Amino acid sequence: MPELPETETIARDLDRELKAARIQSVNVVRPDVLRGVDAAELATRVAGTTILRCWRRAKLVVIDLSSGGRLVVQPRFTGALLIDTGALPERERRYATIEFRLADGRALIYRDIRRLGTVALMNPERFDAYVATLGIEPLDPAFTAAHLSALVRVSKRTIKQVLMDQTVIAGVGNIYANEALWRAGIDPSRESATIGADDAGALRDGIVGVLTESVARRGTSFRDYRDARGERGGFVEHLAVYGRGGEPCRRCGRRLVETHAIDGRTTVLCVNCQK
């Protein structure tokens, strides 16, 4: 599932390439990805508008329109927003669900192989209500060690579960929770309330560090994630634990353990380094 670095990469690409572009028409191929709006209403309300800004909130890509509406895309597992200049490969076009045709001849395609992602059209008030339950953005300067410490010490859940709770910290998913905990030397199964001030500082640095580095390398691609240009992210080669179960720890050399016992998701850790 695209997490913060992947959706941030997509949003930056779209903002750079599509700001001030006018949407000429909308073709909904697979309406089951729509939420809160039907195909006819989407086409009517979006056609003729201009894209003002593309940005990210949590794992959402947000496209602000001149009408005041906001297209809100949650890619989930296999969704992607692709800019088509006429050369989009057939393997991508085959899974197109919505096509936003632009006045300059290009198109913005939302493709989703498994169609688990969603596309919504919201006014600012509805959007504010929609994101009101989301937690702090981990790349916000307000995300300090003290702030993180206050968030984690009130929970009896595992620290990994807390990191992945979008109402606590927005944008961190399974890949980067694994990576941040390895960087901080913290066992993912530890009770969150046992994380002291020093560990919280190390964890905050681990979260910010891995997210920032992944954004710089345009995210992590294992299977389906593509940026707006249809290209793969380059951070996968820099992962320390995720996807490396059974391989040597890059810090101590011990074999990494892979388990699903913590939260039902893949967790990879070094039992020697992470306490």
N, C-alpha and C positions, 0 to 999 in steps of 0.2 A: 504494500500500500504506500503510495507517495506520502512522505512525511514533510516536515518543514523545509528541508533543503530542496526537495524536488518541486514542491508547489511554489517556493520562492523563485526557483530558476524559471519555471514556466511563466509566472507573473511578470518577472523582469523582462523576459523575452517578448511577451505580448505587449507590455507597456512601451518598450523601445520600438517595436515594429508596427503597432496598430494604433497608437495614440493619434487622434484626429481623423482616423479612418471612418468613413460613413458606411453603415450597414444598409445595403440596398434591398435585400430580401432574406427570408429565413425558410429553410426547407427542413422539416422534422421528419426524419426517416423512421426513427424508433421512439415513439412517444412515451414508452414506459420509463424512460430516464427522467421525465419531467416531474417536478413536484410543485404543487400549488398553482399550476397554470396548465392549460391545455395547448395543443399545437396551434390552433387557430388564434388564440389570444396572444401567444408568444410572438407569432409572425406579425400580427397587427401592431402590437405595442413596441416591437423592436425595429421593424423595418423603417428606414428613414432617419434613425437616430445616429448620433456620432459617438464614437468611443472617446471618453475623456481621460480615463485612467484605468490601468490594470494593476492590481495589488493583491497581497495575500493576507489572510487572517487565519491563524491556526493551520489546518490542512485544506483550507478553501482558497480557490482562485476567484477574485472578485473583479468584475468589469463594470465600471461606472459609465452610464450612458447619459447623453445630453437631455433625455426625457426626465431624468431624476431616478429612473429605475436602475437596478443593479442585477446583473447576471451573476449568480452565485453557483460555482461549479465545485462539487466535491468528487474528485476523481476516483477515490477508493482504490480498488485493486488493479483495475486494468484501464482506467480512463486516461485520456490524453487530449490536450488542446493543441492542434497542429495547424500551422499556417501553410496553406496550400497555394503555391504560385502556378499550379498547373502540372506539377511533376510529382504529386503525391503518389507513392507506390500503391499498387493495387492491394497489397496485403494490408495496408492501413485503410484505404477507402472502403474495403469490404466490410469493415466494422464501424463505418460512420453512422452516428445516430442523429446528429444535427449539423446542418451546414449553414453558416452565416455568410452569405455572399456579399462582398464588399464592392463599393463603387469603382475601385481602381482595378478590378478584375481578379483580385485574390479572393480567397475564402478562408474563414476560420472554421475548422472541422473539429467537432467533439466526437472522438471515436472511443468506443468502449467495448472490448471483446466480450466480457461477461455481463455487461450492462448492470453492474452493481453500483456504479456512480450515479450522481444526480445533478440535474440542472434546474435551477429555480430563477424566477424573476421576482425581485422584491423591491418595494419602496424603502427608503432609508429607515422609516420607523419599524417596519417588519424586520429589516436586517438587524437593527440594533437589538430588538427583542430576541432574534434568533441567536445572536452571538453573546448575549448577556451572561450566559452561564459558562462561557469559556474562561479558562484561567489566564494567567499572565503569559505574555510572550517571552520566551527565554532569551531572545536577543535584545530585549528592551533593557536600557540601562537600569531600570528599577529592579531588575532580576538580580539581586545581590545575594551574597552568601547568607546574610541575616534574614532576608526575605524567604529564601529557600528553607532555611532552618525552621522558621515559623510555620511553613506549610507542612513539612514532613513530620514534625514532632508530635502532631495531634492525631496521627493515624496509627492504627495497629496492623494495617495491611503491610505486605512486603513493600520494600522500597521500590522495586521494579513496577509493581502495580500502581503506586502513587505517581511515579514519573510518567506513566502512560495514561493517566487519568486526565482527559482534556479539560475537565473543570478545575484542575489544579495547575497544570502547565500545558499550554496550548502548542501543539505541533510535534511533540515528541512521541514516536511510536516505537515499535519493537526493535528495529535496527539500532536506533540511536540511544535507546535506553540501555541495551546491551553494551554498546561502545562506551557510553559515559560512565557506567558503573565499573567497567574494566579500568578505564583511565583513573578513576578515583580509588581503585582498590577495595571496592565495597561488594560484598556478596549480595546478589540480587534478591536472595530469599530473606535477608535481614528484615526484622520488623522496623518499619519506618521510624517509629518513635525512639529507636535506639541510636539514631544518627545524631551525633553530637555536632558542636560548632565546627571543629576541625574537619570532620568528614563532610559536613555540609559545604564548607568552603572548597574542598577538593572536588566534590560532586558538581557544584555550580561551575567550576572551571572546566570540568570534564564535559558537561552539557554544552556550554557556550563554545568550547574549543572544537568539539567534534562537529557541531552544527555549522560553525563558521567555515571550517575546513571543507566540509562537504558542499556547502554553497559555492565555495571557490572552485570546486571541481565539478559543479553542475549536477550534484546529486549522485545517488547510487542506483545502478540498473542491474537487476538480476534477470528479470524476464521481460516484463511489459512496459516498464517506465520509459518514456521518451520525453525529451524536452520539446519546446514548441517548434523546433526545426526538424524534429523526428530523429534526433540523435540520442545516443545513450549517455548516461552520466558516467563520470570517471572516478568516483570515489571508491568503487568496489575493491580496487586493488590496495586501498589503504585501510580497509577494515581490519581491526585487530582480533575480534572474536566472532562477530556474526558471520555465519556461513563457513566457519573454520573449525567446527567441532571435530575433535580427534587430532588436530594438528598442534604443533608446538606453540606454547605461549610466547609471544614476541618479547616478553619481559623476563621470564625466568626459564623458559624452555620446557616446562612441564606440559603434558598433553591436556588440551582444553576439553572440558566436559560439556556435552550437549544434553539437555533435559527438557521435558515438557511439564515437569512436576510443579513449577511455581505458579503459573497462571494459565496453563494449557497452551501457551505459545512457545515457540522455540527460544530457549535461553542457553547461551553459551558463556562459560566462565572458566576462570582458572582458580581451582580450589586452593592453590598455593598462594597466589597473589591477592585474592579477594577475600576479605574477612568481614 
